[in-house]
Every structure is written in C-alpha cells, then in structure tokens.
C-alpha cells in the first residue's frame, strides 16, 4: 500500500489547523491531570488499618461493615476489635490463626470466603535485630508457618511479602521486640 500523501499534503493540513494556547496546554497537561486523579482515587482504595482476614476491598468493606461485632465475638483468640464502628485487627498479644470463624459469622458481607486469608500486615525487622549479629536468634524464621521470613548468608532477615499472610506470629515470638507490623497495599 503506497501512501499518496507527501510533505505538501501534510504542510497544507498543518497550516489549516490552528491550536489555541489553551488547547495546547490542555493537550499537554490532561494526561498528567488524569494520572493525579487516578492516584487520588487509588489512595482512597487502600486500607488505613488492618482488617480481618478475608475482608473485601476497602471501599466495599467500609460500606458493608455495620459494626455489629459478630466477627469480634466469634474470634477465638480475640485479635479483632471494633474501632469507629468497623472491625480491625489488633495483633499485640495473640496472632491470627486464620480459623475462618470471623468470616462465617459476618452477616453483612464485609468478610467473604472468596477473599484471600490475609490481614494486610507485613513484618518490618529493625536494624537492632539480634539475628543480624549472629545466627543464635532465628525465632521469627522458625515460627513463621509459611516460611516467609528467612535469613540470607549475610545474616540479614528477608521477608517474602508474597508468601506472608500477616498472621503476626513473628512479632509475638520476637522476645526482643525488633519486629513491627505495618500495612501494605493489597
């Protein structure tokens, strides 16, 4: 297929097209404005606090959770609390064993069986971790049921966020208090 359009055609086409300054700036900045808007909407979808396992996406959870407390009452280890009328995880004194009783007891649909068993929490290991200094302390690595924490050859702890489900067992077995749990993007 040969194209009969030559430089004269394009020169004539461009000379008949005028772009105002406003149109030029709209064309230049519109993609950036859309990206910023998408970023703001994406930030609104992120969890602000740890939710019970099998919680639906944050905007749906905030709509569906009516604060009835059924999940809190069903939790055998007591790691679910109500704050501002919404369920959230509080892993300070016990870890989540992912028994599923909270999901089974939820009447509002804020917790669903189709969602992955994940609290959205991930361990952050401090620089003062004794395992970094020698190989005598490996409590977090030993306790992790999914082997998401391991120490490399340089004694540096590594967390595989794709394997971790945020149960909190590593935080509780660290008797030095060198592990904190923080939210990640789900």
N, C-alpha and C positions, 0 to 999 in steps of 0.2 A: 504494500500500500504506500504509494507515494503521496506526500502531502504537498498540495499546490500553494500552501501558504509560505510566503517568503518574508524577508525582512521588511519589504514595503508594506505588506499586509499588516504586520504587527505594529509598525510605526504609525500607520493610519488608525489602527484600532486603539492604540495607546493615546494618540493625540485627541481622539474623540471622547476619551474617558477622563473626567476630572474628579479629583478626590479632595474634599474639603479637609481643612486641618482637623476638625472634629472627627471626621470619618477616619482619617489616618490614625489618630490616637485611639479611637475605638477599636480599630483593627489591630493595633499593636498591643493594647492593654487588655482586651477582652479575654484572651486565654489565661492571663495571669489572674484576672479577677475571678474567673471560674475556678481556677486551682485554689485560690484562697477560700472561696465559698465552700468548695468540697472539703477542704481541710477543716473548716469550722464545723461543718456537719459531721465529718468523721470523728472529730474530737468529742462531739456530743454523744456519739455512739459508744465511746469507751467507758469501761467500768470505772467508777470512782472509788468503790470499796469492794472487798472480796465478797462474792456471792456464794450461796450454797452450790454444791456440785449439781450439774445438770440444769443450771439456770439458763433461761432463754436469753437472747440478746438484750442488752441493757435497756433500750427504749421500751421493748415489749415487757421486760421484767418490771420496770417502773410502773407501767400501766396495769399489769396483771396482778402484781403482789398487793394484796389488800391489808397486809399486816395482821392476819388472823392468828398467827403464831403456831399453826399446826406443825410446821416443819421444825420449829424450835422445840415443841413438846415431844415430837417423835424422835429427835436426835438422841441416841443412847449415850453419847459422850459429851453432850452439852456445848458444842462449838458453834451453834447457831444462836444469834441474838437478834433482837429487833431494835432498830435504830431509826427514828423518824418514821415509824410505821412500815419499814421494809426490812426483810431478812438479810443478814450479812454474817460472814464467818468471823469468828474470833478465836484464832489459834494461838493461845498463850499458854494454856495449861494441859491441853489434850490435842491429839491430832485427829483429823477426819479419817475414819476407816472406810468411807465410801460404801456403806451398807445399803444405801438407797431408800431408807425409811423416810427421809425428808421428802423425797420425790413422790413416794407412794402416798404420803399424807397430804400433799398440796392440792387443795380443791380448786384453786384459781387458775391453774395452768402456767404459773410462773416457773415451775420446775417440770421438765418433761423428760421422759425416758429416752427420747431421740437425741438429746444433747449429750456431749461427752462428759465423763466424770472428771471435772476439772474445776478447781476453785479460783483459778486465775492468779494464784500466788506463786512466786518463784523465790528460791533462796538466794541471798546475797551474802557471800562469805567475806568477812573483814580481813584486813591485812594482818591483824594480830592472831590469826588462826594458828594454833599450835601445830597442826598438821603441815603447815608450810615450813616450819622449822626443822621438824624431824618426822620420822614415819611411825611415831608411837601413838598418835591420836588419829584414828580413822573412824570415829564413831558415826559421823554422818554418812560416810560411804557404806559402812556395814549396815546401818539401819534403813537405808533407802530401799523400799520394796521394789522399785522399778529400775534400780541401778542407774539413776540419772545423775548421781554425783560420783566422781572418781578423781583420783589424784594422778597426775601425769608423772613422768620420770624426774621432773624438777621439783617434786613435792608441791605443785600448785593445784589447788582444787578446781575442778571444772564441772559446770552444771550443764547438762544437756536439756535445754528447755523443751525440746520436742518430746522427750520421754517423761519429764516431770509432770505430775498432776496436781501439785500444790497441797499435798496432804499435811505437811508441816512436821512430819516425824523427824526430819533432820534438825530442825530448830530445837525441838524438845530434847533430843539426845545430846546436843552440844552443851556440855556442862560448863563451858567457858563463856557462853553467850556470844559467840562470834558469828552467829547466823541470824540474819533478819529476813523476814518475808516481805516482798513487795509485789505490787500488781504489775502484770504485763498486759500487752494488747492481745486480746483473744480473737 
